[in-house]
Amino acid sequence: MPNRDALERVMTESFANGLTTALYNAPGVHWRGEGGDQERDAI
């Protein structure tokens, strides 16, 4: 597995922390309706 081998060569604690942060901050797709209707409905 070339990706795993590359990660094992560069893996440091700082790099691992960065990967953890990146995964945490990547929640996926979030859709909002046009024109802000969802925000107005929440009020």
mmCIF entry with sequence, helices, sheets and N, C-alpha, C, O atoms, coordinates in Angstrom:
data_MODEL
# 
_entry.id   MODEL 
# 
_entity.id                         1 
_entity.type                       polymer 
_entity.pdbx_number_of_molecules   1 
# 
_entity_poly.entity_id                      1 
_entity_poly.type                           'polypeptide(L)' 
_entity_poly.nstd_linkage                   no 
_entity_poly.nstd_monomer                   no 
_entity_poly.pdbx_seq_one_letter_code       MPNRDALERVMTESFANGLTTALYNAPGVHWRGEGGDQERDAI 
_entity_poly.pdbx_seq_one_letter_code_can   MPNRDALERVMTESFANGLTTALYNAPGVHWRGEGGDQERDAI 
_entity_poly.pdbx_strand_id                 A 
# 
loop_
_entity_poly_seq.entity_id 
_entity_poly_seq.num 
_entity_poly_seq.mon_id 
_entity_poly_seq.hetero 
1 1  MET n 
1 2  PRO n 
1 3  ASN n 
1 4  ARG n 
1 5  ASP n 
1 6  ALA n 
1 7  LEU n 
1 8  GLU n 
1 9  ARG n 
1 10 VAL n 
1 11 MET n 
1 12 THR n 
1 13 GLU n 
1 14 SER n 
1 15 PHE n 
1 16 ALA n 
1 17 ASN n 
1 18 GLY n 
1 19 LEU n 
1 20 THR n 
1 21 THR n 
1 22 ALA n 
1 23 LEU n 
1 24 TYR n 
1 25 ASN n 
1 26 ALA n 
1 27 PRO n 
1 28 GLY n 
1 29 VAL n 
1 30 HIS n 
1 31 TRP n 
1 32 ARG n 
1 33 GLY n 
1 34 GLU n 
1 35 GLY n 
1 36 GLY n 
1 37 ASP n 
1 38 GLN n 
1 39 GLU n 
1 40 ARG n 
1 41 ASP n 
1 42 ALA n 
1 43 ILE n 
# 
_struct_asym.id          A 
_struct_asym.entity_id   1 
# 
loop_
_struct_conf.conf_type_id 
_struct_conf.id 
_struct_conf.pdbx_PDB_helix_id 
_struct_conf.beg_label_comp_id 
_struct_conf.beg_label_asym_id 
_struct_conf.beg_label_seq_id 
_struct_conf.pdbx_beg_PDB_ins_code 
_struct_conf.end_label_comp_id 
_struct_conf.end_label_asym_id 
_struct_conf.end_label_seq_id 
_struct_conf.pdbx_end_PDB_ins_code 
_struct_conf.beg_auth_comp_id 
_struct_conf.beg_auth_asym_id 
_struct_conf.beg_auth_seq_id 
_struct_conf.end_auth_comp_id 
_struct_conf.end_auth_asym_id 
_struct_conf.end_auth_seq_id 
_struct_conf.pdbx_PDB_helix_class 
_struct_conf.details 
_struct_conf.pdbx_PDB_helix_length 
HELX_P HELX_P1 AA1 PRO A 2  ? VAL A 10 ? PRO A 2  VAL A 10 1 ? 9  
HELX_P HELX_P2 AA2 GLU A 13 ? TYR A 24 ? GLU A 13 TYR A 24 1 ? 12 
HELX_P HELX_P3 AA3 GLU A 34 ? GLY A 36 ? GLU A 34 GLY A 36 5 ? 3  
HELX_P HELX_P4 AA4 ASP A 37 ? ASP A 41 ? ASP A 37 ASP A 41 1 ? 5  
# 
_struct_conf_type.id          HELX_P 
_struct_conf_type.criteria    ? 
_struct_conf_type.reference   ? 
# 
loop_
_atom_site.group_PDB 
_atom_site.id 
_atom_site.type_symbol 
_atom_site.label_atom_id 
_atom_site.label_alt_id 
_atom_site.label_comp_id 
_atom_site.label_asym_id 
_atom_site.label_entity_id 
_atom_site.label_seq_id 
_atom_site.pdbx_PDB_ins_code 
_atom_site.Cartn_x 
_atom_site.Cartn_y 
_atom_site.Cartn_z 
_atom_site.occupancy 
_atom_site.B_iso_or_equiv 
_atom_site.pdbx_formal_charge 
_atom_site.auth_seq_id 
_atom_site.auth_comp_id 
_atom_site.auth_asym_id 
_atom_site.auth_atom_id 
_atom_site.pdbx_PDB_model_num 
ATOM 1   N N  . MET A 1 1  ? 0.832   -1.179 0.000  1.00 0.00 ? 1  MET A N  1 
ATOM 2   C CA . MET A 1 1  ? 0.000   0.000  0.000  1.00 0.00 ? 1  MET A CA 1 
ATOM 3   C C  . MET A 1 1  ? 0.880   1.246  0.000  1.00 0.00 ? 1  MET A C  1 
ATOM 4   O O  . MET A 1 1  ? 1.408   1.622  1.046  1.00 0.00 ? 1  MET A O  1 
ATOM 5   N N  . PRO A 1 2  ? 1.043   1.877  -1.124 1.00 0.00 ? 2  PRO A N  1 
ATOM 6   C CA . PRO A 1 2  ? 1.939   3.037  -1.222 1.00 0.00 ? 2  PRO A CA 1 
ATOM 7   C C  . PRO A 1 2  ? 1.551   4.196  -0.308 1.00 0.00 ? 2  PRO A C  1 
ATOM 8   O O  . PRO A 1 2  ? 2.435   4.852  0.242  1.00 0.00 ? 2  PRO A O  1 
ATOM 9   N N  . ASN A 1 3  ? 0.260   4.469  -0.127 1.00 0.00 ? 3  ASN A N  1 
ATOM 10  C CA . ASN A 1 3  ? -0.146  5.577  0.734  1.00 0.00 ? 3  ASN A CA 1 
ATOM 11  C C  . ASN A 1 3  ? 0.256   5.338  2.178  1.00 0.00 ? 3  ASN A C  1 
ATOM 12  O O  . ASN A 1 3  ? 0.766   6.234  2.849  1.00 0.00 ? 3  ASN A O  1 
ATOM 13  N N  . ARG A 1 4  ? 0.023   4.129  2.646  1.00 0.00 ? 4  ARG A N  1 
ATOM 14  C CA . ARG A 1 4  ? 0.392   3.811  4.021  1.00 0.00 ? 4  ARG A CA 1 
ATOM 15  C C  . ARG A 1 4  ? 1.895   3.912  4.217  1.00 0.00 ? 4  ARG A C  1 
ATOM 16  O O  . ARG A 1 4  ? 2.357   4.438  5.229  1.00 0.00 ? 4  ARG A O  1 
ATOM 17  N N  . ASP A 1 5  ? 2.667   3.408  3.247  1.00 0.00 ? 5  ASP A N  1 
ATOM 18  C CA . ASP A 1 5  ? 4.129   3.470  3.346  1.00 0.00 ? 5  ASP A CA 1 
ATOM 19  C C  . ASP A 1 5  ? 4.611   4.918  3.400  1.00 0.00 ? 5  ASP A C  1 
ATOM 20  O O  . ASP A 1 5  ? 5.508   5.244  4.178  1.00 0.00 ? 5  ASP A O  1 
ATOM 21  N N  . ALA A 1 6  ? 4.025   5.782  2.583  1.00 0.00 ? 6  ALA A N  1 
ATOM 22  C CA . ALA A 1 6  ? 4.416   7.190  2.580  1.00 0.00 ? 6  ALA A CA 1 
ATOM 23  C C  . ALA A 1 6  ? 4.081   7.843  3.920  1.00 0.00 ? 6  ALA A C  1 
ATOM 24  O O  . ALA A 1 6  ? 4.891   8.599  4.456  1.00 0.00 ? 6  ALA A O  1 
ATOM 25  N N  . LEU A 1 7  ? 2.907   7.564  4.462  1.00 0.00 ? 7  LEU A N  1 
ATOM 26  C CA . LEU A 1 7  ? 2.537   8.138  5.759  1.00 0.00 ? 7  LEU A CA 1 
ATOM 27  C C  . LEU A 1 7  ? 3.461   7.657  6.867  1.00 0.00 ? 7  LEU A C  1 
ATOM 28  O O  . LEU A 1 7  ? 3.831   8.435  7.747  1.00 0.00 ? 7  LEU A O  1 
ATOM 29  N N  . GLU A 1 8  ? 3.835   6.392  6.835  1.00 0.00 ? 8  GLU A N  1 
ATOM 30  C CA . GLU A 1 8  ? 4.726   5.874  7.871  1.00 0.00 ? 8  GLU A CA 1 
ATOM 31  C C  . GLU A 1 8  ? 6.101   6.536  7.815  1.00 0.00 ? 8  GLU A C  1 
ATOM 32  O O  . GLU A 1 8  ? 6.760   6.676  8.845  1.00 0.00 ? 8  GLU A O  1 
ATOM 33  N N  . ARG A 1 9  ? 6.538   6.945  6.628  1.00 0.00 ? 9  ARG A N  1 
ATOM 34  C CA . ARG A 1 9  ? 7.838   7.601  6.504  1.00 0.00 ? 9  ARG A CA 1 
ATOM 35  C C  . ARG A 1 9  ? 7.821   9.024  7.058  1.00 0.00 ? 9  ARG A C  1 
ATOM 36  O O  . ARG A 1 9  ? 8.829   9.475  7.602  1.00 0.00 ? 9  ARG A O  1 
ATOM 37  N N  . VAL A 1 10 ? 6.712   9.739  6.937  1.00 0.00 ? 10 VAL A N  1 
ATOM 38  C CA . VAL A 1 10 ? 6.664   11.141 7.347  1.00 0.00 ? 10 VAL A CA 1 
ATOM 39  C C  . VAL A 1 10 ? 5.932   11.356 8.669  1.00 0.00 ? 10 VAL A C  1 
ATOM 40  O O  . VAL A 1 10 ? 5.860   12.485 9.154  1.00 0.00 ? 10 VAL A O  1 
ATOM 41  N N  . MET A 1 11 ? 5.395   10.304 9.251  1.00 0.00 ? 11 MET A N  1 
ATOM 42  C CA . MET A 1 11 ? 4.556   10.455 10.437 1.00 0.00 ? 11 MET A CA 1 
ATOM 43  C C  . MET A 1 11 ? 5.361   10.956 11.630 1.00 0.00 ? 11 MET A C  1 
ATOM 44  O O  . MET A 1 11 ? 6.337   10.339 12.056 1.00 0.00 ? 11 MET A O  1 
ATOM 45  N N  . THR A 1 12 ? 4.926   12.076 12.143 1.00 0.00 ? 12 THR A N  1 
ATOM 46  C CA . THR A 1 12 ? 5.439   12.619 13.396 1.00 0.00 ? 12 THR A CA 1 
ATOM 47  C C  . THR A 1 12 ? 4.215   12.928 14.263 1.00 0.00 ? 12 THR A C  1 
ATOM 48  O O  . THR A 1 12 ? 3.082   12.858 13.786 1.00 0.00 ? 12 THR A O  1 
ATOM 49  N N  . GLU A 1 13 ? 4.439   13.261 15.503 1.00 0.00 ? 13 GLU A N  1 
ATOM 50  C CA . GLU A 1 13 ? 3.314   13.604 16.377 1.00 0.00 ? 13 GLU A CA 1 
ATOM 51  C C  . GLU A 1 13 ? 2.577   14.837 15.854 1.00 0.00 ? 13 GLU A C  1 
ATOM 52  O O  . GLU A 1 13 ? 1.348   14.897 15.889 1.00 0.00 ? 13 GLU A O  1 
ATOM 53  N N  . SER A 1 14 ? 3.335   15.811 15.373 1.00 0.00 ? 14 SER A N  1 
ATOM 54  C CA . SER A 1 14 ? 2.729   17.024 14.831 1.00 0.00 ? 14 SER A CA 1 
ATOM 55  C C  . SER A 1 14 ? 1.884   16.715 13.595 1.00 0.00 ? 14 SER A C  1 
ATOM 56  O O  . SER A 1 14 ? 0.784   17.245 13.439 1.00 0.00 ? 14 SER A O  1 
ATOM 57  N N  . PHE A 1 15 ? 2.403   15.858 12.725 1.00 0.00 ? 15 PHE A N  1 
ATOM 58  C CA . PHE A 1 15 ? 1.671   15.478 11.514 1.00 0.00 ? 15 PHE A CA 1 
ATOM 59  C C  . PHE A 1 15 ? 0.395   14.720 11.882 1.00 0.00 ? 15 PHE A C  1 
ATOM 60  O O  . PHE A 1 15 ? -0.660  14.953 11.292 1.00 0.00 ? 15 PHE A O  1 
ATOM 61  N N  . ALA A 1 16 ? 0.491   13.820 12.851 1.00 0.00 ? 16 ALA A N  1 
ATOM 62  C CA . ALA A 1 16 ? -0.680  13.061 13.299 1.00 0.00 ? 16 ALA A CA 1 
ATOM 63  C C  . ALA A 1 16 ? -1.731  13.995 13.887 1.00 0.00 ? 16 ALA A C  1 
ATOM 64  O O  . ALA A 1 16 ? -2.925  13.820 13.640 1.00 0.00 ? 16 ALA A O  1 
ATOM 65  N N  . ASN A 1 17 ? -1.297  14.983 14.662 1.00 0.00 ? 17 ASN A N  1 
ATOM 66  C CA . ASN A 1 17 ? -2.238  15.954 15.214 1.00 0.00 ? 17 ASN A CA 1 
ATOM 67  C C  . ASN A 1 17 ? -2.925  16.740 14.097 1.00 0.00 ? 17 ASN A C  1 
ATOM 68  O O  . ASN A 1 17 ? -4.123  17.015 14.175 1.00 0.00 ? 17 ASN A O  1 
ATOM 69  N N  . GLY A 1 18 ? -2.174  17.098 13.065 1.00 0.00 ? 18 GLY A N  1 
ATOM 70  C CA . GLY A 1 18 ? -2.758  17.797 11.924 1.00 0.00 ? 18 GLY A CA 1 
ATOM 71  C C  . GLY A 1 18 ? -3.793  16.955 11.200 1.00 0.00 ? 18 GLY A C  1 
ATOM 72  O O  . GLY A 1 18 ? -4.841  17.466 10.804 1.00 0.00 ? 18 GLY A O  1 
ATOM 73  N N  . LEU A 1 19 ? -3.512  15.671 11.023 1.00 0.00 ? 19 LEU A N  1 
ATOM 74  C CA . LEU A 1 19 ? -4.486  14.783 10.387 1.00 0.00 ? 19 LEU A CA 1 
ATOM 75  C C  . LEU A 1 19 ? -5.757  14.658 11.224 1.00 0.00 ? 19 LEU A C  1 
ATOM 76  O O  . LEU A 1 19 ? -6.865  14.661 10.688 1.00 0.00 ? 19 LEU A O  1 
ATOM 77  N N  . THR A 1 20 ? -5.591  14.551 12.519 1.00 0.00 ? 20 THR A N  1 
ATOM 78  C CA . THR A 1 20 ? -6.739  14.463 13.412 1.00 0.00 ? 20 THR A CA 1 
ATOM 79  C C  . THR A 1 20 ? -7.599  15.718 13.302 1.00 0.00 ? 20 THR A C  1 
ATOM 80  O O  . THR A 1 20 ? -8.824  15.629 13.210 1.00 0.00 ? 20 THR A O  1 
ATOM 81  N N  . THR A 1 21 ? -6.964  16.875 13.312 1.00 0.00 ? 21 THR A N  1 
ATOM 82  C CA . THR A 1 21 ? -7.693  18.137 13.182 1.00 0.00 ? 21 THR A CA 1 
ATOM 83  C C  . THR A 1 21 ? -8.404  18.222 11.849 1.00 0.00 ? 21 THR A C  1 
ATOM 84  O O  . THR A 1 21 ? -9.550  18.668 11.786 1.00 0.00 ? 21 THR A O  1 
ATOM 85  N N  . ALA A 1 22 ? -7.743  17.802 10.780 1.00 0.00 ? 22 ALA A N  1 
ATOM 86  C CA . ALA A 1 22 ? -8.348  17.843 9.445  1.00 0.00 ? 22 ALA A CA 1 
ATOM 87  C C  . ALA A 1 22 ? -9.581  16.945 9.377  1.00 0.00 ? 22 ALA A C  1 
ATOM 88  O O  . ALA A 1 22 ? -10.596 17.338 8.802  1.00 0.00 ? 22 ALA A O  1 
ATOM 89  N N  . LEU A 1 23 ? -9.508  15.763 9.947  1.00 0.00 ? 23 LEU A N  1 
ATOM 90  C CA . LEU A 1 23 ? -10.659 14.861 9.943  1.00 0.00 ? 23 LEU A CA 1 
ATOM 91  C C  . LEU A 1 23 ? -11.805 15.423 10.778 1.00 0.00 ? 23 LEU A C  1 
ATOM 92  O O  . LEU A 1 23 ? -12.969 15.304 10.397 1.00 0.00 ? 23 LEU A O  1 
ATOM 93  N N  . TYR A 1 24 ? -11.483 16.028 11.903 1.00 0.00 ? 24 TYR A N  1 
ATOM 94  C CA . TYR A 1 24 ? -12.512 16.610 12.766 1.00 0.00 ? 24 TYR A CA 1 
ATOM 95  C C  . TYR A 1 24 ? -13.213 17.777 12.075 1.00 0.00 ? 24 TYR A C  1 
ATOM 96  O O  . TYR A 1 24 ? -14.419 17.962 12.235 1.00 0.00 ? 24 TYR A O  1 
ATOM 97  N N  . ASN A 1 25 ? -12.457 18.564 11.308 1.00 0.00 ? 25 ASN A N  1 
ATOM 98  C CA . ASN A 1 25 ? -13.001 19.748 10.658 1.00 0.00 ? 25 ASN A CA 1 
ATOM 99  C C  . ASN A 1 25 ? -13.633 19.455 9.303  1.00 0.00 ? 25 ASN A C  1 
ATOM 100 O O  . ASN A 1 25 ? -14.035 20.385 8.604  1.00 0.00 ? 25 ASN A O  1 
ATOM 101 N N  . ALA A 1 26 ? -13.729 18.203 8.920  1.00 0.00 ? 26 ALA A N  1 
ATOM 102 C CA . ALA A 1 26 ? -14.304 17.835 7.623  1.00 0.00 ? 26 ALA A CA 1 
ATOM 103 C C  . ALA A 1 26 ? -15.630 17.101 7.838  1.00 0.00 ? 26 ALA A C  1 
ATOM 104 O O  . ALA A 1 26 ? -15.694 15.882 7.680  1.00 0.00 ? 26 ALA A O  1 
ATOM 105 N N  . PRO A 1 27 ? -16.690 17.838 8.197  1.00 0.00 ? 27 PRO A N  1 
ATOM 106 C CA . PRO A 1 27 ? -17.945 17.172 8.530  1.00 0.00 ? 27 PRO A CA 1 
ATOM 107 C C  . PRO A 1 27 ? -18.719 16.663 7.329  1.00 0.00 ? 27 PRO A C  1 
ATOM 108 O O  . PRO A 1 27 ? -19.677 15.908 7.493  1.00 0.00 ? 27 PRO A O  1 
ATOM 109 N N  . GLY A 1 28 ? -18.331 17.053 6.138  1.00 0.00 ? 28 GLY A N  1 
ATOM 110 C CA . GLY A 1 28 ? -19.056 16.613 4.954  1.00 0.00 ? 28 GLY A CA 1 
ATOM 111 C C  . GLY A 1 28 ? -19.922 17.719 4.393  1.00 0.00 ? 28 GLY A C  1 
ATOM 112 O O  . GLY A 1 28 ? -19.772 18.890 4.740  1.00 0.00 ? 28 GLY A O  1 
ATOM 113 N N  . VAL A 1 29 ? -20.817 17.330 3.530  1.00 0.00 ? 29 VAL A N  1 
ATOM 114 C CA . VAL A 1 29 ? -21.650 18.283 2.817  1.00 0.00 ? 29 VAL A CA 1 
ATOM 115 C C  . VAL A 1 29 ? -22.761 18.796 3.721  1.00 0.00 ? 29 VAL A C  1 
ATOM 116 O O  . VAL A 1 29 ? -23.389 18.027 4.449  1.00 0.00 ? 29 VAL A O  1 
ATOM 117 N N  . HIS A 1 30 ? -22.994 20.084 3.666  1.00 0.00 ? 30 HIS A N  1 
ATOM 118 C CA . HIS A 1 30 ? -24.095 20.701 4.392  1.00 0.00 ? 30 HIS A CA 1 
ATOM 119 C C  . HIS A 1 30 ? -24.832 21.606 3.428  1.00 0.00 ? 30 HIS A C  1 
ATOM 120 O O  . HIS A 1 30 ? -24.229 22.518 2.861  1.00 0.00 ? 30 HIS A O  1 
ATOM 121 N N  . TRP A 1 31 ? -26.099 21.382 3.230  1.00 0.00 ? 31 TRP A N  1 
ATOM 122 C CA . TRP A 1 31 ? -26.860 22.111 2.221  1.00 0.00 ? 31 TRP A CA 1 
ATOM 123 C C  . TRP A 1 31 ? -27.759 23.151 2.884  1.00 0.00 ? 31 TRP A C  1 
ATOM 124 O O  . TRP A 1 31 ? -28.435 22.873 3.874  1.00 0.00 ? 31 TRP A O  1 
ATOM 125 N N  . ARG A 1 32 ? -27.749 24.322 2.331  1.00 0.00 ? 32 ARG A N  1 
ATOM 126 C CA . ARG A 1 32 ? -28.673 25.379 2.741  1.00 0.00 ? 32 ARG A CA 1 
ATOM 127 C C  . ARG A 1 32 ? -29.571 25.709 1.564  1.00 0.00 ? 32 ARG A C  1 
ATOM 128 O O  . ARG A 1 32 ? -29.124 25.709 0.417  1.00 0.00 ? 32 ARG A O  1 
ATOM 129 N N  . GLY A 1 33 ? -30.823 25.989 1.840  1.00 0.00 ? 33 GLY A N  1 
ATOM 130 C CA . GLY A 1 33 ? -31.746 26.379 0.788  1.00 0.00 ? 33 GLY A CA 1 
ATOM 131 C C  . GLY A 1 33 ? -31.409 27.767 0.254  1.00 0.00 ? 33 GLY A C  1 
ATOM 132 O O  . GLY A 1 33 ? -30.687 28.527 0.899  1.00 0.00 ? 33 GLY A O  1 
ATOM 133 N N  . GLU A 1 34 ? -31.918 28.087 -0.892 1.00 0.00 ? 34 GLU A N  1 
ATOM 134 C CA . GLU A 1 34 ? -31.672 29.396 -1.500 1.00 0.00 ? 34 GLU A CA 1 
ATOM 135 C C  . GLU A 1 34 ? -32.347 30.496 -0.706 1.00 0.00 ? 34 GLU A C  1 
ATOM 136 O O  . GLU A 1 34 ? -33.431 30.310 -0.153 1.00 0.00 ? 34 GLU A O  1 
ATOM 137 N N  . GLY A 1 35 ? -31.694 31.635 -0.659 1.00 0.00 ? 35 GLY A N  1 
ATOM 138 C CA . GLY A 1 35 ? -32.319 32.827 -0.104 1.00 0.00 ? 35 GLY A CA 1 
ATOM 139 C C  . GLY A 1 35 ? -32.395 32.898 1.410  1.00 0.00 ? 35 GLY A C  1 
ATOM 140 O O  . GLY A 1 35 ? -32.974 33.851 1.931  1.00 0.00 ? 35 GLY A O  1 
ATOM 141 N N  . GLY A 1 36 ? -31.846 31.950 2.140  1.00 0.00 ? 36 GLY A N  1 
ATOM 142 C CA . GLY A 1 36 ? -31.834 32.013 3.594  1.00 0.00 ? 36 GLY A CA 1 
ATOM 143 C C  . GLY A 1 36 ? -33.132 31.600 4.258  1.00 0.00 ? 36 GLY A C  1 
ATOM 144 O O  . GLY A 1 36 ? -33.357 31.944 5.418  1.00 0.00 ? 36 GLY A O  1 
ATOM 145 N N  . ASP A 1 37 ? -33.999 30.871 3.558  1.00 0.00 ? 37 ASP A N  1 
ATOM 146 C CA . ASP A 1 37 ? -35.280 30.470 4.151  1.00 0.00 ? 37 ASP A CA 1 
ATOM 147 C C  . ASP A 1 37 ? -35.104 29.683 5.442  1.00 0.00 ? 37 ASP A C  1 
ATOM 148 O O  . ASP A 1 37 ? -35.873 29.864 6.387  1.00 0.00 ? 37 ASP A O  1 
ATOM 149 N N  . GLN A 1 38 ? -34.107 28.816 5.494  1.00 0.00 ? 38 GLN A N  1 
ATOM 150 C CA . GLN A 1 38 ? -33.908 28.007 6.708  1.00 0.00 ? 38 GLN A CA 1 
ATOM 151 C C  . GLN A 1 38 ? -33.572 28.892 7.903  1.00 0.00 ? 38 GLN A C  1 
ATOM 152 O O  . GLN A 1 38 ? -34.045 28.642 9.012  1.00 0.00 ? 38 GLN A O  1 
ATOM 153 N N  . GLU A 1 39 ? -32.759 29.922 7.687  1.00 0.00 ? 39 GLU A N  1 
ATOM 154 C CA . GLU A 1 39 ? -32.389 30.798 8.777  1.00 0.00 ? 39 GLU A CA 1 
ATOM 155 C C  . GLU A 1 39 ? -33.600 31.597 9.271  1.00 0.00 ? 39 GLU A C  1 
ATOM 156 O O  . GLU A 1 39 ? -33.775 31.774 10.477 1.00 0.00 ? 39 GLU A O  1 
ATOM 157 N N  . ARG A 1 40 ? -34.422 32.072 8.362  1.00 0.00 ? 40 ARG A N  1 
ATOM 158 C CA . ARG A 1 40 ? -35.602 32.840 8.753  1.00 0.00 ? 40 ARG A CA 1 
ATOM 159 C C  . ARG A 1 40 ? -36.605 31.943 9.485  1.00 0.00 ? 40 ARG A C  1 
ATOM 160 O O  . ARG A 1 40 ? -37.249 32.395 10.432 1.00 0.00 ? 40 ARG A O  1 
ATOM 161 N N  . ASP A 1 41 ? -36.749 30.700 9.070  1.00 0.00 ? 41 ASP A N  1 
ATOM 162 C CA . ASP A 1 41 ? -37.673 29.776 9.720  1.00 0.00 ? 41 ASP A CA 1 
ATOM 163 C C  . ASP A 1 41 ? -37.248 29.450 11.146 1.00 0.00 ? 41 ASP A C  1 
ATOM 164 O O  . ASP A 1 41 ? -38.096 29.133 11.981 1.00 0.00 ? 41 ASP A O  1 
ATOM 165 N N  . ALA A 1 42 ? -35.961 29.521 11.439 1.00 0.00 ? 42 ALA A N  1 
ATOM 166 C CA . ALA A 1 42 ? -35.437 29.168 12.755 1.00 0.00 ? 42 ALA A CA 1 
ATOM 167 C C  . ALA A 1 42 ? -35.724 30.251 13.785 1.00 0.00 ? 42 ALA A C  1 
ATOM 168 O O  . ALA A 1 42 ? -35.613 29.998 14.985 1.00 0.00 ? 42 ALA A O  1 
ATOM 169 N N  . ILE A 1 43 ? -36.081 31.425 13.355 1.00 0.00 ? 43 ILE A N  1 
ATOM 170 C CA . ILE A 1 43 ? -36.298 32.532 14.288 1.00 0.00 ? 43 ILE A CA 1 
ATOM 171 C C  . ILE A 1 43 ? -37.653 32.445 14.931 1.00 0.00 ? 43 ILE A C  1 
ATOM 172 O O  . ILE A 1 43 ? -38.006 33.298 15.746 1.00 0.00 ? 43 ILE A O  1 
# 
